[in-house]
């Protein structure tokens, strides 16, 4: 269900109930005794098992064929009992007790001993409560727009009532940190317990106490659940993302640290050894790492799987490891959402989650980030040569009327504006960003402008089709989670995209961990990073990130987070560096840093340089998550690693030299041809040399796997065509079109059934022929094919 599904249903239920009640007569008539069937009557459908509000309402409708209750009473029962059912964390047995005139609710989920009965004798009082709630709910809904309307509150409620249970909501309503405190607290007396869970003022203090005790302890246990808990965007192999952080097992290099690593499917032993072989103490580390696999290949994200009752044995296994190790444990997820907090509770670690409480996730949205950045910019604006800025615009936009208002205001301040940026609050890795051209919308009336902008934003599809083959549009998702609407930054086409990774420790101290230059496809989608950020603006972005960390620490945020920037060079010299967003979670740059430190033992010196302790040599690295090579689809993990373990193909990390490559997320090779890796060297030039060698080896592996013979036995000519085909062939529009184009022209392509042909790589192509003339013929054919593709198959890119 979409994020706004519960919210729309719940508010509609409140208002419908209120409308039904408002149509009833006032005074004594409103509280008249109910006319119920005799106790001896056993109506049809008197008992059932339901899973959510919709199921309960269907059962209630069936039951009412015998009860014949008036519509306004059905609205009250539906609202009151339906929300109890929705928050029960699983299926609920519902039974009509005719003798007692009550609806009995018996949850099946573990940890829910009982739910209150719905006593029909109290319906008159419930009517009065809903009558007052009607106005309160309307003010509350409006207040969400007027104050800040953080989508995390709505999302948390959505999870709570649909499937999350009370443990998800426990952390959401904390007045001391909740941006909605003023609005919600004023209505708390009117809101029923199901809609407005009891405030838990002590939750942040308990979390702080628990995490500080863990921080002080010499012995520690990490429970790692790298669940990419975002909406499925259709990326092949995404359900293996829980293996992306496998290098985190190197935290167990500390003899006082144990790691419990949880995945949906078992990790191949060759992958584990691939990580550990770069360490001389690999065997000792392996003894302190404990793996738990759910054996669940479904596409649900890992945290969602863990709360499924069918995986209760896995939770018990994790608890068993925690008890066996005996050291203070912390639940360390990729991101801290409702599912993650529920898992922490199930593991007996209700306050020991290393991440922000649910409401604080708002500060990691595009809108919340803008509010944090405004506070930072009020006291720090960079230097004359490197100015710190934020794009002009507005946050917390939830409807097209809001978009139109922002566009009109931006035009008033920037008469020459030609393009805007729309950024969904929960967008990740560029997904959810759109940059519509508005230069053709001048001279329109407000109504015409509304219609034109609506059409442009509805043309932007987000995610993948649902079961009904419907794909959400930008507008659909914006109405659910909100968005920031901004000016399109001038010169952004030539910008670089540095980021800074920071950490807020349980004791409240803040620190900058690293800076990177992000590798983005089309300036939007993250695929990797270089360590470090460019020196010309590094100090400014690190200082800005530190100020951001201080602001987030004031809000109560704990854990790692990333701050993204866009640096635009000025024509006369210097840079304008724009604050873009905060990601309050583990980020794409977290794992490469963990890998580099874990393999080399490096520490950061006073100048921010990573250095190996054995020889004080600097450590530089590059990480790439998406070197997509469709020719490798079908190649399993062991065969892939065996190729690189051959003496002639050695490029893997070597502890003796401190240089080399570590691959990650290897199951994605077989599924999608997606190769991910971190390259570690002593300098940027050294990293680049390793990259070139790795590229040659990957090209050779493609030839061997696709052509059925080792490349040294084939006659081939590698041709570099990076100027024509994007380096990251699997993640650009042209690359997708190119693969489709090749499918229609198979005659010259190399396959296992041919002794000659052309094989296209992300960085070029190789011609394999029986003799020199054959090679020349195929080379000409490949050039003609490329020319045909670029002049016939690729439509112009809008600028």
PyMOL commands that set and color helices and strands:
alter all, ss='L'
color gray80, all
select helices_A, chain A and resi 5-22+27-31+53-67+71-86+120-146+151-164+166-169+181-187+203-216+238-243+246-253+269-276+282-287+302-306+309-325+338-346+358-364+366-377+400-413+439-441+446-458+474-481+492-494+535-555+588-600+630-632+637-644+647-649+667-672+684-707+711-713+733-743+746-748+772-793
alter helices_A, ss='H'
color red, helices_A
select strands_A, chain A and resi 47-50+92-97+102-107+118-119+220-225+257-263+289-293+328-333+386-390+393-397+420-428+431-434+461-462+472-473+483-487+498-504+510-521+525-531+559-569+575-583+603-604+610-611+620-628+660-664+674-681+715-720+757-761+764-769
alter strands_A, ss='S'
color yellow, strands_A
deselect
rebuild
show_as cartoon
